[in-house]
C-alpha cells in the first residue's frame, strides 16, 4: 500500500513538472511560431516525457494495485 502511494506522489510530481513546462512552452506561440512548430519542439524535449511518465505512474498506481 505504501509503495502505491509513493508511486502516486512521484507520478504526480513528474506530471506537474512536465505540465508546467508544457504550459511555459506555449509562449512560443505568442512569438510567432505555429502550432506545428510548437508540437515539433515539444516532442523533442525531455520535459514532455516527464508529463507522460507521471500520468502513466499515477494510472498504474491507481488502477493496477497488484503491481
C-alpha positions as CSV (number, residue, x, y, z in Angstrom):
1,X,0.0,0.0,0.0
2,X,2.8,2.4,0.9
3,X,4.5,1.7,-2.4
4,X,1.4,2.6,-4.3
5,X,1.1,5.9,-2.5
6,X,4.8,6.5,-3.2
7,X,4.3,5.9,-6.9
8,X,1.3,8.1,-6.9
9,X,3.2,11.0,-5.4
10,X,6.2,10.5,-7.7
11,X,3.9,10.3,-10.7
12,X,2.1,13.5,-9.6
13,X,5.3,15.4,-9.2
14,X,6.6,14.3,-12.6
15,X,3.2,15.2,-14.2
16,X,3.2,18.6,-12.6
17,X,6.8,19.3,-13.6
18,X,6.1,18.2,-17.2
19,X,2.8,20.0,-17.4
20,X,4.3,23.3,-16.1
21,X,7.0,23.2,-18.8
22,X,4.5,22.4,-21.5
23,X,2.4,25.4,-20.4
24,X,5.6,27.6,-20.3
25,X,6.5,26.5,-23.8
26,X,3.1,27.8,-25.0
27,X,4.9,31.2,-25.0
28,X,6.4,30.1,-28.3
29,X,3.0,30.6,-29.9
30,X,3.0,34.2,-28.9
31,X,6.4,34.7,-30.5
32,X,5.1,33.8,-33.9
33,X,5.6,30.1,-34.1
34,X,2.9,27.9,-35.5
35,X,1.1,25.1,-33.7
36,X,3.1,22.6,-35.8
37,X,6.4,24.2,-34.7
38,X,5.2,24.0,-31.1
39,X,4.3,20.3,-31.4
40,X,7.6,19.5,-33.1
41,X,9.6,21.4,-30.4
42,X,7.7,19.8,-27.5
43,X,8.1,16.3,-28.9
44,X,11.8,16.6,-28.9
45,X,12.1,18.0,-25.4
46,X,12.7,15.6,-22.5
47,X,10.4,17.6,-20.2
48,X,7.4,16.5,-22.2
49,X,8.1,12.9,-21.4
50,X,8.0,13.8,-17.7
51,X,4.3,14.6,-18.1
52,X,3.5,11.4,-19.9
53,X,5.6,9.3,-17.5
54,X,4.0,10.9,-14.5
55,X,0.5,10.2,-15.8
56,X,1.5,6.6,-16.5
57,X,2.8,6.2,-13.0
58,X,-0.3,7.6,-11.4
59,X,-2.5,5.5,-13.7
60,X,-0.6,2.3,-12.8
61,X,-0.7,3.0,-9.1
62,X,-4.4,3.7,-9.1
63,X,-5.7,1.0,-11.4
64,X,-3.3,-1.8,-11.0
65,X,-2.8,-2.3,-7.3
66,X,-1.2,-5.7,-7.6
67,X,1.9,-4.3,-9.3
